[in-house]
């Protein structure tokens, strides 16, 4: 699947901090979607579970940026980058033909 979520939609996320300091999962409401040269989502937490040293306020709201060079979503937890999986949604342009 390779489509962006819509504003108002609740989506599932799972994220792992690049520095190994924790991970999170939860449901987030889509506040904005930017599709163009830079693809990004702004999300508001609805239900979230955090494990490790990640501070809970780091994801309120959360901005996800699509990194074309890495083919993944990234955000930050206040100190480090977090790789994020958006369940059932955008996996990047290179996977559209698959």
Beta strands, then each sheet from edge to edge (+ up, - down):
strand 1: 10-17
strand 2: 22-34
strand 3: 40-52
strand 4: 62-67
strand 5: 72-76
strand 6: 81-86
sheet 1: 1+ 2- 3+ 4- 5+ 6- 1+
end
